[in-house]
Amino acid sequence: MLLVINFITLTLLGLSIGGWIVSFGKWRRGEAILPHTPRLPVPWGLLDLVACVLILIFFSALAIQSLISLGYLPPKVALESLDIRGQTAIIGSEGIAKLLTMVAIIGLICYRFRASAFDLGCDLKMLGHDVQLGTVAFAMIAPVIFTIQGVLVTFWKPSKHPLMETLRDLPNPTLFVVIAFSAVIVAPLVEEFFFRVLLQGWIERVVTYRREGGFELLFGGRPNAASPPLASSATETASLPGEAPTCAMPVLLKQESPPTEAPADAALLVDVSSTRAPRLRHSMIAIFTSSIIFALMHYSHGPDWVALTILALVLGFLYHRTHRITPSLVVHFLLNFLSLLALYSEVFLSPSTPQP
């Protein structure tokens, strides 16, 4: 396993260096890194984000009460004092609660606004391209993230991720499977949907459509042609679906045109956006704000929030340029998978690890 991890590390390092060299070279020539895919502004409002938090609290509380009723958890017991059975149950139930919250909020948004797959960051026709894009982005950013994390852990303070600490304290195969489900499947899917699609999408609407009233931003709804977005700079001009995308940053992949099938209300896309993307500085407000909130959610994990801020900025940039969840989802998934692989090697393959 150690040889596998070393091989992956060296491969990622080589791909990262090569990717950044190619990226810098294309940037010097004024070529594009990623086309900007325009889309209708998200229809949800601030109250929908609040509803998401409340639904998550409800399902989490329901999960805990269900475990207590079924006898998996004793009432009023500190989580750190639970045995393997209790830890496995609570970690699994938290993952299920998050997935149920995601399903519920998607249903709510679709019911209230007839939101399309495009609104929710989903485009299956671009799936293959987006997986490639996410893989390239992961290869470029993973060594940077792991290097920052390694320096901080060595010279500042140790990481305190609760799932990792739990597995180190209770090395058990069943617990590992449940943690893998939570960290590799649930966390990337739910966090990318919550922070990129919902939160960043709404903030992007706020900073772009400043002529909207507070009612629309609070309760949601589609902006109309009377509330056009702020004009963009020349380097941020975007194309409509079916047109060749343009951008002034370096490109690493063969570009594919955005989906040829526009949303059903594509006329609003033309009228509202006038084929122009938001100014980069306005977009950066959405990326930076959602990234800081994402990092602060992990503030109790030791120095992890520093590296996670850099990661979130990259994920936010990917979502802003594509308005699709798959690229950032692939990066998040691969990063967590590699971290879990290293944890497995440490916990189960280390000679000093006690056998469960």
Buried (B, 14 or more C-beta within 10 A) or exposed (E): EEEEBEEBBEEBBEBBEEBBEBBEEBBEEEBBBBBBBBBBBBBBBBEBBEBBEEBBEBBBEEBBEBBBEEEBBEEEEEEEEBEBBBBBBBBBBBBBBBBBBBEBBBEBBBEBBEBBEBBBBBBEEBEEBBBBBBBBBBBBBBBBBBEBBEEBBEEEEEBEBEBBBBBEEBBBEEBBEBBBBBBBBBBBBBBBBBBBBBBBBBBBBBBBBEEBEEEBBEEBBBBEEEBBBBEBEEBBBBBBBEBEBBBBBBBBEEBBBBBEEBBEEBEBBEBBBEEBBBBBEBBBBBBBBBBBBBBEBBEEBBBBBBBBBBBBBBBBBBBBBBBBBBBBBBBBBBBBBBBBBBBBBBBBEEEEEEEE
